Amino acid sequence: MSKILIIDDHPLFRDSLSNILSKEKLKGQTPEIMQADSAADALKIIHENKDLDMILTDIDMPGMDGLTLLQQIRSFLPHTTIVMISGSENPADVQKAINFGAKGFIQKSSETSVLLAALQLILVGGTYIPPLMLEQQTVSMEPRQETASLTARQMDILQFLHKGQQNKVIAYELDLSEATVKVHVRHIFSVLGVKNRTQAVQKALELGIL
């Protein structure tokens, strides 16, 4: 069973997120959910549970800001997936979180379908960036010269983008939700260092992956 730690000082948000995740299967497993309301509480749980698969933490935390906490967790559990979930819309916060080792930055205002799709993307090796940040091109995601950062599913979606297909059609053809397709498309953009479909196809052609 996978183990997830939620770190947030708002009990209603923690409980809500815990209820959402406990009803889902992430990587085919129903996760065990743990909660912490402060950085100190989180670090205690982390030291007692070195087998955590994922940690979801806010930026604004009592006693220690979430970015500092992120760095501490990363040094102690270098292979654990860490995701920032925050109400912040500051591009600098997103950039710092990614630089410090977070695998994603999910805004608290995100719909449940987007949240779950983002977590699924992260669990298969992707990085989730809020669409607003990608549109503003404020978060630096260096384009990679290989397909290692794109999953097989994302390569399938890239083929549909090449054909000019819209998300609704792609979702139908691949038996995915439209929200999941949107998350995959955003990840494709971030990996290729582009901001729209046309640029994504052009970049993929230049790299020889289409």
Secondary structure, 3 states (H helix, E strand, C coil): CCEEEEECCCHHHHHHHHHHHHCCCECCECCEEEEECCHHHHHHHHHHCCCCCEEEECCCCCCCCHHHHHHHHHHHCCCCEEEEEECCCCHHHHHHHHHCCCCEEEECCCCHHHHHHHHHHHHCCCCECCHHHHHHCCCCCCCCCCCCCCCHHHHHHHHHHHCCCCHHHHHHHHCCCHHHHHHHHHHHHHHHCCCCHHHHHHHHHHHCCC
